[in-house]
């Protein structure tokens, strides 16, 4: 199982997107992916801010994610298990329609 972590060049934060390519069926089962809600979108550009950590599994699609203020990007697509950190503001440049299962980390305290 190959796991790649791509740190962002923004030195003022440690926000990084982790991409696990082609996780095993047993790993997906263990996470309960099939019971997670689904979300999809057509090709286009979307500005997003993640208020909570999100773990998602792309069933189909392809996207380049550009963290705010950076020209660097992280690319992932169908078959990838992705963790997006809480607090990340980014632009999703979707080249192939996205269909994904997702789950937000539950926060243990509120401010």
Backbone torsions as a table, in degrees:
resi	resn	phi	psi	omega
1	UNK	NA	124.3	-177.9
2	UNK	-100.4	127.2	176.8
3	UNK	-120.5	127.0	177.8
4	UNK	-119.9	135.0	175.7
5	UNK	-115.2	128.0	-178.2
6	UNK	-112.8	100.0	179.7
7	UNK	-69.6	145.3	179.9
8	UNK	-85.0	149.4	-176.5
9	UNK	-73.2	-7.5	-179.2
10	UNK	-70.3	107.2	-174.0
11	UNK	-71.7	-12.4	-178.3
12	UNK	-84.5	-3.9	179.0
13	UNK	-146.1	163.5	178.9
14	UNK	-108.6	24.1	-176.2
15	UNK	-74.0	119.2	178.4
16	UNK	-137.8	147.7	178.8
17	UNK	-95.3	131.6	178.6
18	UNK	-107.2	129.5	-179.9
19	UNK	-119.1	123.7	176.0
20	UNK	-110.5	109.1	-176.4
21	UNK	-80.8	133.7	176.4
22	UNK	47.2	59.4	176.8
23	UNK	-63.0	154.1	-178.0
24	UNK	-68.0	157.4	177.3
25	UNK	-58.8	-36.1	-179.6
26	UNK	-67.1	-35.8	176.8
27	UNK	-65.2	-44.1	179.2
28	UNK	-64.2	-38.9	178.1
29	UNK	-64.2	-44.9	-179.4
30	UNK	-58.9	-38.3	179.7
31	UNK	-78.8	-17.6	-179.1
32	UNK	73.6	32.6	-176.1
33	UNK	-49.2	-43.5	-175.0
34	UNK	-62.4	-20.7	-179.9
35	UNK	-92.6	-5.3	179.3
36	UNK	-74.8	153.6	175.3
37	UNK	-62.5	159.7	177.8
38	UNK	-112.1	152.5	177.3
39	UNK	-146.4	147.6	177.8
40	UNK	-148.8	163.2	176.4
41	UNK	-156.3	153.9	177.2
42	UNK	-80.3	170.2	176.1
43	UNK	-55.7	146.1	-179.6
44	UNK	154.7	-176.2	177.9
45	UNK	-112.7	133.6	-176.4
46	UNK	-131.6	128.0	176.2
47	UNK	-93.3	123.2	-175.5
48	UNK	-129.4	148.6	171.5
49	UNK	-128.2	127.6	-177.7
50	UNK	-93.6	107.8	-179.0
51	UNK	-78.6	-17.1	178.0
52	UNK	-141.4	155.7	176.1
53	UNK	-62.8	134.7	178.2
54	UNK	-119.1	135.6	170.1
55	UNK	-111.8	130.5	179.6
56	UNK	-139.1	154.0	177.6
57	UNK	-123.6	118.4	-178.3
58	UNK	-83.5	118.9	177.4
59	UNK	-79.9	-40.3	174.2
60	UNK	-151.4	162.7	176.7
61	UNK	115.0	175.7	178.3
62	UNK	-153.8	136.5	-176.2
63	UNK	-147.3	147.7	169.5
64	UNK	-112.4	128.0	-179.8
65	UNK	-108.7	121.2	179.6
66	UNK	-106.4	109.1	175.7
67	UNK	-60.0	144.8	-178.3
68	UNK	-53.5	132.8	177.3
69	UNK	79.8	10.7	-178.0
70	UNK	-127.9	147.4	174.2
71	UNK	-96.6	-6.8	176.6
72	UNK	-76.8	155.5	177.3
73	UNK	-143.5	162.8	173.6
74	UNK	-117.3	128.9	-179.1
75	UNK	-111.0	136.8	175.4
76	UNK	-151.1	166.4	-176.0
77	UNK	-160.7	-159.9	-176.1
78	UNK	-50.3	132.5	178.4
79	UNK	90.7	-0.8	-179.9
80	UNK	-99.2	139.6	173.5
81	UNK	-103.1	120.6	-169.0
82	UNK	-124.7	137.4	173.8
83	UNK	-115.5	124.0	-179.1
84	UNK	-112.2	124.9	-174.2
85	UNK	-71.8	151.2	175.0
86	UNK	-61.1	138.6	175.7
87	UNK	92.6	-5.6	-178.4
88	UNK	-76.6	126.4	170.4
89	UNK	-104.4	132.7	-174.6
90	UNK	-157.7	168.7	173.0
91	UNK	-113.3	127.4	174.5
92	UNK	-94.6	118.8	175.5
93	UNK	-103.5	95.9	-174.1
94	UNK	-88.5	117.5	-179.5
95	UNK	-96.5	-28.0	177.0
96	UNK	-129.8	129.6	-176.7
97	UNK	-40.9	134.3	-177.7
98	UNK	-92.3	138.7	169.3
99	UNK	-138.0	116.1	-174.9
100	UNK	-142.6	156.0	167.9
101	UNK	-97.5	143.9	-178.8
102	UNK	-143.9	159.0	177.3
103	UNK	-149.9	132.5	175.5
104	UNK	-95.3	142.2	176.3
105	UNK	-66.3	138.8	178.3
106	UNK	-83.0	137.3	-179.3
107	UNK	-86.2	138.5	-177.1
108	UNK	-85.9	-13.9	177.5
109	UNK	-144.9	154.1	177.5
110	UNK	-115.6	150.9	-175.9
111	UNK	-93.4	NA	NA
